[in-house]
Amino acid sequence: MSIAHYSVRISIRAHLSIHQYLLALILLAAGSLMATPLAASDQGRYFVSGYTGRAADDRLLDIVTRFNTGFIDSYLGAAALGWVHKDGKHLRSEIEGQMVRHWGEQDHWEFNAAYVGRWKTFPWDQYVDTSFALGAGISWATEVPYIEPRAKELGQEESTRLLGYLMMEIELQPPGESPWSGFIRLHHRSGAKGLFDDVNGGSNFIALGGRYYF
């Protein structure tokens, strides 16, 4: 491989946004599920979730790499209904719809739809059944959110109602067949580097919640 070809490959990788990278991971997970034998125990099950959180002051990439952020006086409460689309030994895919209420520095409703990939197996599952989820979709706000875009230094005056949606989640559940679980979630809205109405930046909320499977 020539040095020039190698430099081009590095340049292409450097220009991939975090949103494109996360979307690629979700697509890879979905493709893996198609080739994985299904587990009849969970496929087709529904679940309801509730969570509440506070807006973070940092960017998505900084939050997930530094695990440290300040907060601003903007809050949300959410109710979600989900459905297990496919279920394999290690991976599960889900479809989730959300209804979200904001208060504090912004006051409006938000409605989201996301496709979620969930990794289910960890070495300590016999003690605490753990899963990691990554999802992407679209988000609609009834008003233009006041705190978006998060990075005002980008020179953009306001956001827009329709943006992209991302979520990251760690779910903890008692080992066995308990239908209850708790989770911590990163709830993210943004323009996906200008994909939605040329919006750069967005908002991030750190949330805690609970879930019931039925």
Buried (B, 14 or more C-beta within 10 A) or exposed (E): EEEEEEEEEEEEEEEEBBBEEBBEEBEEBBEBBEEBEBBEEBBEBEBEBBBBBBBBBBBBEBBBEEEEBEBBEBBBBBBBEBBBBBBBEEBBBBBBBBEBBBEBEBEBEBBBBBBBBBBBEEEEEEEEBBBEBBBBBBBBBEEEBBBBBBBEEEEBEEBBBBBBBBBBBEBEBEEEEEEEBBBBBBBBBBBBBEBBEEBBBBBBBBBEBEBEBE
